[in-house]
């Protein structure tokens, strides 16, 4: 999933950001409410994780503004406010779930998985193309009873391709989808990543499923669809 994580305390932002990345998510980690406000006007996310108390623009305000725009992605609020009236305020603002600080990372990841099932893109814990299966919770890909572990970035690319089957995706589209806000991938980053993923898929006899469309980009097609 593509997640916006907004937390003004670096000591809390960094471990949460790292854990979400390790779980295979694409995460824009932001400390400032105003920057988050701008990002929400520019990008689409599958999930928002918002700290209630933020400088300049609070997480509560961000949630309300987001809902006024008609956006429906789930929102998880992080806060030290743990009274019932506080929880009601957050839920009435449009939040879907509520996690009290200090945040337990294992519980956070479980809440993220649960909220991800509410996304319009949700297709189950496994994405499939023919007999190829991508397991979203374990970052593994399986075919013909052989399983291969993927790195987080390899997993993100394969997930992106499988969510857009048979569609040509340009390098710019892949960069925008996979790299976090504020990071600048090297000029050959996509080419290198595609090569690494093909090497993984070679172990499953599916390296040629990722096609290079010269001058345009890449697409995924099963062997059966090429016949």
C-alpha positions in Angstrom: 0.0 0.0 0.0 1.0 3.6 -0.5 0.8 5.2 3.0 1.1 8.8 4.3 2.6 8.7 7.8 2.6 12.0 9.6 4.4 12.2 13.0 6.3 15.2 14.3 8.5 13.3 16.8 11.5 11.8 14.8 12.1 9.3 17.6 8.6 7.8 16.8 8.5 8.6 13.1 11.7 6.7 12.2 10.9 3.3 13.7 7.4 3.4 12.4 8.6 4.4 8.9 11.2 1.6 8.9 8.7 -1.0 10.0 6.2 -0.1 7.4 8.9 -0.1 4.7 10.1 -3.5 5.8 6.5 -4.8 5.6 6.5 -3.9 1.9 4.6 -0.6 2.0 5.5 2.6 0.1 5.6 5.3 2.8 5.9 9.1 2.7 7.1 9.9 6.2 6.4 13.5 7.1 6.9 15.6 10.3 4.9 18.7 9.3 1.2 19.1 9.0 1.4 21.7 6.3 3.6 19.5 4.0 1.2 16.7 4.6 -1.7 18.9 3.6 0.1 19.7 0.3 0.8 16.1 -0.4 -2.8 15.1 0.2 -3.7 17.6 -2.6 -1.2 16.2 -5.0 -1.1 12.4 -4.4 -3.5 9.5 -3.8 -2.8 7.2 -0.8 -4.3 3.9 0.2 -4.0 4.7 3.9 -3.3 7.7 6.2 -1.6 7.4 9.6 -1.9 10.8 11.3 -0.6 12.0 14.7 -3.3 14.0 16.4 -0.9 16.8 17.6 1.1 18.3 14.8 2.7 21.7 14.3 0.7 24.2 12.2 -2.0 21.8 11.0 -3.1 19.0 13.4 -3.8 15.5 12.3 -7.4 16.0 13.3 -7.7 18.9 10.9 -6.0 16.9 8.2 -8.5 14.1 8.6 -11.5 16.5 8.4 -10.1 18.3 5.3 -9.4 14.9 3.7 -12.9 13.7 4.2 -14.4 17.1 2.9 -12.5 16.4 -0.3 -14.5 13.2 -0.6 -11.5 10.9 -0.2 -12.3 7.5 1.3 -9.0 5.9 2.1 -8.8 4.6 5.7 -7.4 6.9 8.4 -5.6 5.7 11.5 -5.1 8.3 14.2 -2.1 8.1 16.6 -2.4 10.1 19.8 -1.8 10.2 23.5 -5.4 11.3 24.0 -7.1 8.2 25.4 -10.4 9.3 26.9 -13.7 8.3 25.4 -14.6 11.9 24.3 -11.3 12.2 22.5 -11.8 9.0 20.7 -15.3 10.1 19.7 -13.9 13.4 18.4 -11.4 11.5 16.2 -13.9 9.1 14.9 -16.4 11.9 14.2 -13.7 13.7 12.2 -13.6 10.8 9.8 -10.9 8.5 11.3 -11.5 4.7 10.9 -9.2 3.6 13.8 -7.4 4.9 16.7 -4.1 3.9 18.3 -2.9 5.3 21.6 0.8 6.2 22.1 3.3 5.0 22.8 2.7 3.0 19.6 3.4 -0.8 19.6 4.8 -1.5 16.2 3.4 -5.1 16.0 -0.1 -3.8 16.8 0.3 -0.9 14.3 1.2 -3.4 11.5 -1.9 -5.5 12.4 -4.1 -2.4 12.3 -2.6 -1.4 8.9 -3.3 -4.9 7.5 -6.9 -4.7 8.8 -7.5 -1.2 7.4 -5.9 -2.2 4.1 -8.7 -4.7 3.5 -11.1 -1.7 3.3 -9.2 -0.2 0.3 -10.9 -0.2 -3.1 -7.7 -1.9 -4.3 -8.1 -4.8 -1.9 -8.0 -8.2 -3.8 -7.1 -10.4 -0.8 -3.9 -11.4 0.8 -2.6 -12.9 -2.5 -2.3 -11.3 -5.9 -2.4 -13.8 -8.8 -1.6 -14.0 -12.5 -2.1 -17.4 -13.9 -0.2 -19.7 -11.5 2.0 -17.0 -10.1 1.0 -15.9 -6.6 2.3 -12.9 -4.7 1.8 -13.2 -0.9 1.3 -9.7 0.4 1.8 -10.5 4.1 5.1 -12.4 3.7 6.7 -10.6 0.7 7.1 -13.9 -1.1 6.2 -15.0 -4.7 5.2 -18.6 -5.4 4.8 -20.7 -8.5 4.6 -24.5 -9.0 5.2 -25.2 -5.3 8.4 -23.1 -5.3 8.6 -20.0 -3.1 11.0 -17.1 -3.4 11.5 -14.3 -0.8 11.6 -10.8 -2.2 13.2 -7.6 -0.9 10.8 -4.9 0.0 11.6 -2.9 -3.2 11.3 -6.0 -5.4 8.0 -6.8 -3.8 6.7 -3.3 -4.4 7.6 -3.5 -8.1 5.9 -6.9 -8.6 2.8 -5.8 -6.7 2.6 -2.6 -8.8 2.9 -4.6 -12.0 0.3 -7.2 -10.9 -2.1 -4.5 -10.0 -1.8 -3.2 -13.6 -1.6 -6.4 -15.6 -0.8 -6.2 -19.3 -0.4 -2.4 -19.0 2.7 -0.6 -20.1 4.1 1.3 -17.2 6.7 4.0 -17.9 9.8 4.5 -15.8 8.4 7.8 -14.5 5.2 6.0 -13.4 7.2 3.4 -11.6 9.4 6.0 -9.9 6.4 8.0 -8.8 4.6 4.9 -7.5 7.6 3.3 -5.7 9.9 6.0 -4.4 8.9 8.0 -1.4 8.4 11.8 -1.5 11.7 13.7 -1.0 13.8 10.8 -2.4 15.5 11.0 -5.8 16.2 7.6 -7.4 19.3 7.2 -9.5 18.9 7.4 -13.2 19.2 3.6 -13.6 17.2 2.7 -10.5 14.2 1.3 -12.3 16.4 -0.7 -14.8 18.4 -2.1 -11.9 15.2 -3.0 -10.0 13.6 -4.7 -13.0 16.8 -6.8 -13.5 16.8 -7.9 -9.9 13.2 -8.9 -10.0 13.7 -10.8 -13.2 16.5 -12.7 -11.4 14.1 -13.6 -8.6 11.4 -14.7 -11.1 14.0 -16.8 -13.0 13.9 -19.2 -10.0 10.3 -19.7 -10.8 10.7 -19.9 -14.6 8.9 -16.6 -15.0 11.6 -14.1 -15.7 10.3 -13.4 -19.2 6.9 -12.4 -17.8 8.3 -8.9 -17.3 8.5 -7.5 -20.8 10.5 -4.4 -21.9 8.5 -2.3 -24.3 11.4 -0.3 -25.8 11.0 3.4 -25.7 8.0 3.1 -23.4 8.5 1.0 -20.2 7.6 -2.4 -18.8 4.6 -4.6 -18.5 3.8 -8.0 -17.0 2.3 -10.7 -19.1 2.1 -14.4 -18.3 3.5 -17.0 -20.7 -0.1 -18.1 -21.5 -1.1 -14.6 -22.6 1.7 -14.4 -25.1 0.5 -17.5 -27.0 
